[in-house]
Amino acid sequence: MPTTAKICGLSTPDTLDAAIAGGASHVGFVFFPPSPRNVGFDQVAGLASSVPSHVGKVGVFVDPDDALIDAARAAGRLDAIQLHKTAPDRIAAIRARTGLEIWAAVAVKTRTDLDHARAFAGAADRILYDAKTPEGAALPGGMGLRFDWSLLEGFRHPLPWALSGGLDAGNIGEAVRRTGATLVDVSSGVESAPGVKDVGRIVDFLRAVHAT
């Protein structure tokens, strides 16, 4: 099965266009004020209007309340919701209320961390394995960290899944070969500075993904 990619944390028309033209299957918009990738509702409304129907629009949240989800969903015309640091029962409630596809992020550093993925069976539609950030970090992801991909070897995934954490054009081929990921998610790996997406890096990453 060919590997597809989500370019996350987009905030400008030129980088969004590069992701779409490069063949991204999903684009991600972050709704979390502490993040340098956070987007406002008016900003995302303009961006979302240019996303074709075959590209999924994913809203990225950190344990959000219903009001934030509703406002972001309306502005971004979201197709899916990605949730970080959100309990399984809350994820199930969001899924039931919105009817949208739900991605549950699982922060990974050790094999034991992977076991948390099982708690989302029946609550979410997809697991996103991401690198665990240091204790006290302001952000749950997007810090360029990667985890040991060998941890996924032989693991029985409870749901469809995607790979994230420290990916870039230089290592995505190895990451896909070692994990068997069919969907990958990149943010800092296509940036020139935190929150500043780079058109050339997006193009290079997607080219490398399609070459896997």
Backbone bond lengths (Angstrom), bond angles and torsions (degrees), N, CA, C in turn:
res aa  C-N    CA-C-N  psi(-1)  N-CA   C-N-CA  omega(-1)  CA-C   N-CA-C  phi
1 M - - - 1.464 - - 1.527 109.20 -
2 P 1.333 118.21 131.13 1.467 119.92 -179.16 1.520 111.25 -65.90
3 T 1.317 115.55 149.46 1.460 121.17 178.95 1.518 109.84 -87.15
4 T 1.326 116.35 136.54 1.456 121.83 176.12 1.526 108.83 -115.36
5 A 1.329 116.00 171.19 1.464 118.77 -173.33 1.513 112.67 -141.02
6 K 1.335 114.04 145.54 1.461 122.25 169.82 1.522 108.19 -107.83
7 I 1.312 115.99 127.84 1.461 120.74 172.90 1.523 106.06 -98.29
8 C 1.317 116.01 116.92 1.463 120.93 -171.24 1.523 111.90 -105.87
9 G 1.337 115.17 153.31 1.456 120.74 175.47 1.513 113.59 77.52
10 L 1.327 116.80 30.10 1.464 120.40 179.74 1.522 110.43 -76.71
11 S 1.343 115.83 145.01 1.457 118.98 -177.26 1.518 113.72 -147.54
12 T 1.340 118.40 -0.39 1.460 121.04 -179.48 1.526 110.27 -131.20
13 P 1.338 117.38 151.03 1.460 120.24 -179.25 1.523 113.79 -60.38
14 D 1.345 117.59 -39.03 1.469 118.37 -175.82 1.526 112.16 -68.85
15 T 1.328 117.24 -38.03 1.467 118.43 179.57 1.525 110.74 -75.36
16 L 1.325 117.33 -33.97 1.460 120.13 174.80 1.528 109.87 -62.85
17 D 1.317 115.99 -44.71 1.464 119.81 178.69 1.526 111.49 -61.16
18 A 1.327 116.58 -38.41 1.467 120.37 179.44 1.517 110.90 -64.85
19 A 1.341 116.47 -39.52 1.459 120.44 178.85 1.526 110.69 -64.53
20 I 1.311 116.31 -44.06 1.459 120.69 -178.57 1.528 110.55 -67.70
21 A 1.333 116.19 -47.80 1.466 120.47 -179.07 1.517 111.44 -63.65
22 G 1.340 116.58 -31.19 1.456 120.88 -178.84 1.511 114.34 -79.08
23 G 1.321 116.81 -7.16 1.453 120.06 175.89 1.510 115.73 97.23
24 A 1.335 117.90 21.98 1.468 119.59 175.94 1.526 109.67 -62.29
25 S 1.328 115.71 139.65 1.464 119.16 177.48 1.521 111.51 -84.21
26 H 1.343 115.92 -24.93 1.462 121.65 -179.46 1.532 109.57 -140.93
27 V 1.322 115.60 151.09 1.464 121.64 171.21 1.517 107.25 -125.45
28 G 1.331 115.86 142.85 1.457 120.45 -175.18 1.510 112.98 -116.27
29 F 1.330 115.78 137.59 1.459 122.70 176.47 1.527 108.46 -119.94
30 V 1.315 116.09 128.02 1.465 121.76 -174.10 1.529 110.71 -94.09
31 F 1.325 115.11 128.77 1.464 121.87 176.77 1.530 107.99 -118.98
32 F 1.321 114.98 76.46 1.467 121.57 -177.76 1.525 106.96 -155.21
33 P 1.330 118.90 99.35 1.461 122.50 -171.39 1.530 116.46 -50.37
34 P 1.360 120.37 -36.51 1.470 117.72 179.17 1.530 114.60 -65.79
35 S 1.326 117.13 -15.51 1.462 120.67 -177.04 1.525 111.34 -81.33
36 P 1.339 117.48 140.51 1.470 119.51 174.95 1.528 111.78 -68.66
37 R 1.333 116.60 -8.09 1.476 121.42 -179.90 1.534 112.11 -100.83
38 N 1.311 116.69 4.77 1.461 120.45 -178.31 1.526 110.36 -59.88
39 V 1.355 116.03 138.92 1.459 120.65 177.64 1.530 110.00 -120.66
40 G 1.319 115.21 147.45 1.457 121.12 176.29 1.521 110.17 -83.52
41 F 1.317 116.29 164.92 1.464 120.56 -176.46 1.524 112.03 -66.16
42 D 1.331 118.05 -42.21 1.466 120.19 178.21 1.525 110.53 -65.00
43 Q 1.322 115.26 -40.22 1.465 120.73 179.69 1.522 111.02 -61.69
44 V 1.329 116.85 -47.31 1.460 119.77 -176.98 1.521 111.48 -71.92
45 A 1.311 117.19 -28.39 1.463 119.33 177.54 1.517 110.83 -62.14
46 G 1.326 116.10 -41.46 1.461 119.99 177.89 1.512 112.46 -66.17
47 L 1.326 115.66 -40.07 1.464 119.94 179.92 1.529 110.84 -68.08
48 A 1.312 116.68 -45.93 1.460 121.18 -174.84 1.518 112.22 -62.37
49 S 1.331 116.28 -29.28 1.463 119.60 -176.85 1.520 112.83 -65.88
50 S 1.339 116.78 -18.25 1.468 119.71 -178.38 1.526 113.07 -102.56
51 V 1.341 117.18 5.15 1.470 120.17 -179.92 1.527 109.31 -87.66
52 P 1.331 117.89 122.46 1.469 119.78 179.87 1.526 111.84 -67.72
53 S 1.304 116.11 161.16 1.464 120.79 -172.76 1.527 113.60 -66.09
54 H 1.341 117.00 -22.96 1.468 118.32 -178.65 1.524 113.13 -81.66
55 V 1.323 117.42 -4.20 1.472 122.14 178.48 1.524 108.21 -106.89
56 G 1.334 117.18 124.20 1.449 121.44 -178.41 1.517 112.83 -75.92
57 K 1.311 117.04 134.75 1.462 122.28 177.55 1.527 108.71 -100.81
58 V 1.322 115.94 116.44 1.457 121.98 -174.01 1.531 109.90 -112.33
59 G 1.318 116.15 124.45 1.452 120.77 174.09 1.520 109.78 -91.48
60 V 1.317 116.88 131.86 1.467 122.18 -176.02 1.531 109.02 -108.46
61 F 1.341 116.08 125.07 1.465 121.95 -174.45 1.533 110.70 -134.00
62 V 1.328 114.49 158.71 1.461 121.68 173.08 1.521 107.36 -118.86
63 D 1.328 116.79 104.87 1.467 124.09 -179.76 1.532 111.93 38.97
64 P 1.339 117.54 61.89 1.464 120.67 -173.79 1.527 113.58 -80.50
65 D 1.328 116.08 160.26 1.454 119.54 171.45 1.534 108.43 -89.72
66 D 1.322 116.00 170.42 1.457 120.07 -175.75 1.525 112.39 -63.85
67 A 1.316 117.20 -34.84 1.463 120.24 -177.26 1.522 111.26 -63.70
68 L 1.337 116.63 -42.58 1.457 120.36 178.99 1.530 110.53 -65.01
69 I 1.314 116.22 -44.50 1.465 119.69 179.36 1.526 110.43 -59.71
70 D 1.321 117.12 -45.77 1.459 120.54 -177.18 1.522 111.74 -63.78
71 A 1.324 116.65 -43.19 1.462 120.33 -179.33 1.524 110.93 -66.51
72 A 1.324 116.26 -43.49 1.468 120.46 -179.80 1.519 111.25 -67.85
73 R 1.319 115.64 -39.36 1.463 119.69 179.91 1.524 110.81 -62.15
74 A 1.324 116.14 -42.91 1.457 119.90 -179.63 1.532 111.48 -67.17
75 A 1.331 116.10 -44.23 1.469 119.82 -177.46 1.526 111.73 -69.30
76 G 1.335 115.75 -42.23 1.461 119.94 -174.11 1.515 115.00 -94.66
77 R 1.333 116.45 -0.40 1.474 120.16 -178.83 1.532 109.85 48.60
78 L 1.310 114.97 51.03 1.460 121.22 -170.26 1.522 113.19 -67.91
79 D 1.337 114.31 144.12 1.464 121.94 174.60 1.523 111.29 -101.17
80 A 1.330 116.52 -23.15 1.463 121.05 -177.05 1.518 109.19 -150.91
81 I 1.334 115.08 158.61 1.459 122.28 179.02 1.522 108.74 -124.67
82 Q 1.325 116.33 127.94 1.464 122.68 177.51 1.521 108.09 -106.47
83 L 1.332 116.24 124.14 1.460 121.14 -173.06 1.521 112.03 -117.58
84 H 1.324 115.22 127.05 1.465 122.29 175.60 1.521 108.98 -109.92
85 K 1.329 115.62 145.76 1.462 122.27 176.53 1.534 111.68 51.08
86 T 1.323 115.08 44.77 1.456 121.38 -178.42 1.522 108.85 -124.99
87 A 1.322 117.22 129.19 1.457 122.15 -176.16 1.529 111.00 -66.66
88 P 1.340 116.52 150.15 1.467 120.15 -179.26 1.525 114.19 -54.75
89 D 1.334 118.07 -40.35 1.465 118.53 -178.91 1.524 111.60 -68.09
90 R 1.309 116.51 -35.38 1.473 120.32 176.42 1.536 109.69 -68.04
91 I 1.322 116.90 -40.25 1.460 120.78 178.05 1.522 110.31 -61.78
92 A 1.316 116.36 -43.37 1.463 120.38 178.73 1.526 110.69 -61.47
93 A 1.329 116.62 -39.54 1.463 120.63 179.88 1.524 111.20 -66.37
94 I 1.336 116.60 -40.23 1.470 120.52 178.42 1.523 110.25 -65.68
95 R 1.299 115.63 -40.51 1.463 119.87 178.92 1.529 111.05 -63.03
96 A 1.335 116.09 -44.09 1.456 120.26 -179.13 1.526 111.71 -66.51
97 R 1.332 116.12 -37.41 1.463 120.27 -176.01 1.516 112.59 -75.84
98 T 1.336 116.70 -38.72 1.468 119.70 -174.43 1.529 113.31 -93.02
99 G 1.323 116.14 -29.43 1.456 119.51 -175.26 1.514 113.64 73.53
100 L 1.330 116.75 9.50 1.460 120.63 -179.42 1.528 111.18 -90.27
101 E 1.321 115.90 161.31 1.462 121.30 173.00 1.520 108.67 -66.99
102 I 1.326 116.31 134.09 1.464 121.14 -175.77 1.520 111.00 -117.37
103 W 1.345 115.74 128.62 1.464 122.41 173.99 1.526 107.82 -106.77
104 A 1.305 116.70 126.09 1.465 121.44 178.17 1.523 109.34 -104.92
105 A 1.319 116.60 121.32 1.457 120.83 179.91 1.528 110.49 -81.40
106 V 1.319 115.88 133.39 1.455 122.66 175.91 1.527 107.32 -118.49
107 A 1.328 116.13 117.57 1.462 121.18 -179.29 1.524 109.56 -80.36
108 V 1.329 116.20 127.11 1.469 121.03 -171.81 1.528 111.72 -121.07
109 K 1.331 114.02 131.10 1.461 121.40 168.80 1.525 110.04 -134.53
110 T 1.341 116.40 -35.82 1.461 122.10 179.77 1.528 109.73 -126.30
111 R 1.328 116.39 167.55 1.463 120.24 179.12 1.531 110.91 -61.64
112 T 1.305 117.11 -32.43 1.466 120.70 178.38 1.520 111.45 -60.32
113 D 1.334 116.48 -34.78 1.459 119.67 179.37 1.520 111.72 -60.45
114 L 1.326 116.30 -33.49 1.462 119.67 -179.60 1.526 111.55 -61.87
115 D 1.317 116.34 -30.70 1.466 119.56 -178.09 1.533 112.21 -60.93
116 H 1.338 116.25 -23.29 1.463 119.37 179.02 1.524 111.58 -65.19
117 A 1.315 116.33 -22.17 1.466 119.45 -178.69 1.526 111.36 -60.67
118 R 1.317 116.43 -32.10 1.469 119.48 -176.61 1.529 112.58 -64.14
119 A 1.306 116.59 -24.86 1.467 120.32 -178.92 1.531 111.81 -68.07
120 F 1.341 116.89 -16.56 1.458 120.33 -177.10 1.527 113.10 -94.77
121 A 1.313 117.31 -3.59 1.467 120.18 176.09 1.528 108.64 -61.29
122 G 1.309 116.89 127.10 1.448 121.11 -177.60 1.515 114.16 87.57
123 A 1.348 116.87 -13.30 1.464 120.96 179.82 1.523 111.87 -105.62
124 A 1.337 116.30 -36.87 1.463 121.97 -177.87 1.523 109.87 -120.01
125 D 1.325 114.97 171.58 1.471 120.83 177.62 1.519 112.13 -101.32
126 R 1.336 116.55 -24.91 1.459 120.89 -177.23 1.515 109.63 -149.49
127 I 1.316 116.10 146.38 1.465 122.74 172.76 1.522 108.90 -100.32
128 L 1.319 116.55 137.30 1.458 122.06 172.70 1.521 107.28 -112.87
129 Y 1.320 117.06 108.95 1.463 121.08 177.06 1.525 108.42 -81.97
130 D 1.323 115.84 118.55 1.458 121.47 -177.90 1.528 108.70 -127.11
131 A 1.309 116.71 158.78 1.461 120.28 179.33 1.528 110.08 -72.65
132 K 1.312 115.97 136.18 1.464 120.44 178.36 1.527 109.45 -70.76
133 T 1.318 115.87 130.52 1.456 120.28 178.31 1.523 110.52 -85.19
134 P 1.337 118.07 161.00 1.468 120.49 -178.19 1.526 111.87 -61.81
135 E 1.322 115.74 154.37 1.463 121.11 176.16 1.529 109.47 -56.82
136 G 1.314 116.08 132.73 1.450 120.17 178.42 1.509 114.96 85.63
137 A 1.339 117.83 -1.12 1.460 120.45 179.25 1.522 109.91 -65.43
138 A 1.322 116.65 143.35 1.464 121.01 -177.56 1.521 111.58 -72.18
139 L 1.326 116.60 -26.39 1.460 120.54 -175.93 1.523 110.90 -115.07
140 P 1.336 117.45 145.64 1.459 120.54 178.48 1.523 112.77 -84.85
141 G 1.324 117.23 -8.08 1.464 121.08 -179.24 1.512 109.28 -169.43
142 G 1.344 115.81 -172.41 1.454 119.57 179.05 1.514 113.75 71.78
143 M 1.339 116.95 24.47 1.462 120.51 -178.16 1.532 112.55 -108.80
144 G 1.320 116.73 8.37 1.459 120.09 177.19 1.513 114.15 77.75
145 L 1.321 117.30 12.52 1.466 120.69 -179.68 1.522 110.24 -87.65
146 R 1.315 117.08 147.25 1.458 121.37 174.31 1.513 109.28 -125.78
147 F 1.332 115.23 156.94 1.452 118.79 176.35 1.528 108.54 -109.48
148 D 1.314 115.33 172.78 1.468 121.20 -178.88 1.523 109.23 -72.07
149 W 1.328 116.32 107.92 1.463 120.14 -175.85 1.525 112.89 -63.84
150 S 1.326 117.47 -21.43 1.464 119.30 179.60 1.529 111.28 -65.24
151 L 1.344 117.66 -17.10 1.456 120.61 178.30 1.524 111.30 -62.08
152 L 1.322 116.89 -26.08 1.461 120.80 -177.71 1.525 112.98 -81.97
153 E 1.336 116.79 -11.22 1.460 119.87 -177.90 1.529 110.63 -65.31
154 G 1.313 115.54 123.32 1.456 121.10 178.45 1.514 115.03 78.90
155 F 1.333 117.13 0.19 1.466 119.62 -179.05 1.523 109.73 -77.47
156 R 1.323 116.67 134.38 1.461 121.75 178.83 1.524 108.88 -90.01
157 H 1.308 114.83 105.35 1.462 120.23 -175.59 1.527 110.52 -72.47
158 P 1.328 117.64 131.42 1.466 120.34 -179.01 1.526 113.53 -77.59
159 L 1.328 116.59 -16.32 1.460 122.42 -176.51 1.527 109.15 -148.22
160 P 1.334 118.44 164.48 1.458 119.12 167.40 1.529 108.61 -52.37
161 W 1.330 116.59 151.62 1.460 117.48 -171.88 1.525 111.65 -146.04
162 A 1.326 113.93 164.74 1.462 122.23 176.42 1.522 108.48 -135.02
163 L 1.317 115.00 156.04 1.470 122.10 -178.26 1.515 110.20 -108.91
164 S 1.331 115.81 133.43 1.455 121.76 177.79 1.523 109.05 -140.08
165 G 1.318 115.99 172.81 1.458 120.95 174.81 1.513 114.40 102.86
166 G 1.324 116.78 99.96 1.456 121.54 173.32 1.514 115.73 70.69
167 L 1.307 117.78 19.52 1.464 120.53 -179.29 1.530 110.46 -81.94
168 D 1.332 115.12 147.38 1.459 120.89 174.47 1.524 108.36 -156.00
169 A 1.322 116.50 179.14 1.464 120.15 -176.04 1.526 111.75 -62.16
170 G 1.321 116.46 -28.77 1.461 119.78 -176.78 1.510 114.86 -77.59
171 N 1.337 117.67 -26.25 1.468 118.68 -175.87 1.527 114.38 -116.35
172 I 1.333 117.48 -2.21 1.464 118.59 -174.20 1.529 112.08 -65.73
173 G 1.315 117.63 -33.58 1.461 119.48 178.08 1.515 111.70 -61.56
174 E 1.331 116.02 -46.42 1.466 120.50 178.46 1.525 110.54 -64.73
175 A 1.327 116.45 -41.05 1.470 120.29 -178.61 1.525 111.16 -60.05
176 V 1.310 116.99 -44.08 1.462 120.53 -179.42 1.518 111.24 -69.03
177 R 1.324 116.41 -40.92 1.473 119.65 179.10 1.521 111.39 -62.71
178 R 1.318 117.22 -39.75 1.466 120.50 -174.73 1.516 113.02 -80.85
179 T 1.320 117.34 -29.51 1.470 119.49 -174.74 1.517 113.92 -105.92
180 G 1.334 116.97 -23.52 1.449 119.83 -175.40 1.518 112.91 77.32
181 A 1.326 117.42 16.44 1.467 121.03 -178.86 1.525 110.90 -60.32
182 T 1.326 115.73 136.19 1.461 120.66 175.44 1.525 111.68 -106.36
183 L 1.330 116.10 -6.50 1.467 121.70 173.60 1.518 107.81 -140.68
184 V 1.333 116.52 127.90 1.464 121.51 179.76 1.524 108.96 -123.12
185 D 1.329 114.80 155.00 1.464 121.60 -172.91 1.529 107.86 -131.50
186 V 1.316 116.92 125.31 1.462 120.70 -177.98 1.520 110.17 -128.41
187 S 1.337 115.35 145.78 1.457 120.64 174.11 1.525 109.72 -136.94
188 S 1.333 116.95 -76.96 1.468 118.99 -176.99 1.525 112.57 -64.57
189 G 1.326 117.35 -24.09 1.466 120.99 -179.12 1.516 114.92 -69.41
190 V 1.346 116.53 -7.24 1.466 119.70 175.95 1.533 109.62 -123.56
191 E 1.335 115.39 33.11 1.460 120.68 -179.68 1.526 111.65 -119.94
192 S 1.335 114.85 152.01 1.465 121.05 173.58 1.524 111.10 -94.63
193 A 1.332 116.18 -17.67 1.468 123.87 175.75 1.527 105.72 -160.29
194 P 1.341 118.64 161.18 1.464 119.40 -178.27 1.529 112.64 -53.50
195 G 1.315 115.87 120.02 1.451 121.02 179.51 1.514 115.32 84.62
196 V 1.333 117.22 -3.65 1.467 121.02 -178.07 1.526 109.11 -108.63
197 K 1.328 116.21 97.42 1.450 120.67 179.94 1.527 110.14 -70.44
198 D 1.330 115.39 148.92 1.457 122.38 -177.12 1.526 109.19 -119.40
199 V 1.304 116.88 121.26 1.468 121.51 -176.91 1.518 111.43 -56.15
200 G 1.332 116.77 -46.58 1.461 120.14 -178.80 1.520 112.38 -61.72
201 R 1.314 116.87 -39.71 1.467 119.94 179.96 1.529 111.70 -70.26
202 I 1.306 116.68 -34.17 1.468 119.98 175.32 1.518 109.98 -63.73
203 V 1.323 115.53 -46.40 1.467 120.35 178.95 1.522 110.86 -59.78
204 D 1.322 116.57 -45.71 1.470 121.21 -178.68 1.520 110.86 -64.06
205 F 1.322 116.84 -42.20 1.465 119.98 -178.90 1.520 110.92 -63.59
206 L 1.315 116.53 -48.50 1.457 119.01 -178.08 1.531 111.69 -65.91
207 R 1.309 116.79 -34.81 1.462 119.83 175.56 1.529 110.14 -62.34
208 A 1.332 115.84 -42.49 1.471 119.91 179.61 1.524 111.52 -66.98
209 V 1.333 116.96 -36.84 1.464 120.64 177.73 1.521 110.08 -62.71
210 H 1.305 116.43 -46.55 1.466 120.05 -176.80 1.519 112.35 -69.37
211 A 1.339 115.94 -16.57 1.463 120.19 179.17 1.524 111.75 -87.75
212 T 1.328 118.25 -6.43 1.459 120.64 -177.66 1.534 111.29 -75.59
